[in-house]
């Protein structure tokens, strides 16, 4: 983020209505103007300003002191992680959301690891956009599940997942809890069987029991149900944040 012109966009009157200050770093076009309009007209209104990427961008960030920084993916330079860490090094309290389209999974994984709160596809409809911003306001992440699963597979938050599963208490047997932890880490049935010294049929029986206890039909539904139950506040963001600090 390094055009020099800053365009302050209209804000809604009434300080009681202002929920967050949002700065958008992007080249202004119809899509960006649409995002601004959606955010400003939402029930919990935001104060929104927009800056063209260029030399004055960091200065605007400093003077605006936004709660949330929305950066269009097209203006994010490589290396992505170094760019994100550079911003957070100077402005550690700002919550960064990338938006746009076509950003690779590898780049998103690196960006989340570096400290962003998520990624919004610019084709997302208004309700999803405002929901994403509200989640970030609460300190939660807005990250697609397949990206989050990479953190499980790399071991970033396995300990937190394991500890949280214990909150399910007597609903699960010891083996069911063990199988569930490994499902949450993305392991296949045969891999779970190998780790727990069980037969594949034995693992499938435990998975069937888990589906019944959580009233779900597949692994994706099971993972979502567990997330909602063990982390009702802040979704899994606390687990992810703790994992990234390890």
Buried (B, 14 or more C-beta within 10 A) or exposed (E): BEEEEBEEBEBBEEEEEBBBBBBBBBBBEEBBEEBBBBBBEBEEBBBBBBBBBBEBBBEBBEEBEBBBBBBBBBBBEEEBBEBBBBBBEEBEEBBBBBBBBEBEEEBBBBBBBBBBBBBBBBEBEBEBBBEBBBBBBEBBBBBEEEBBBBBBEBEBBBBBBBEBBEEBEEEBEEBBBBBBBBBBBBBEBEEBBEBBEBEEEBBBBBBEBBBEBBEBEEBEEBBEBBBEBBBEEBBBBBBBBBBBEE
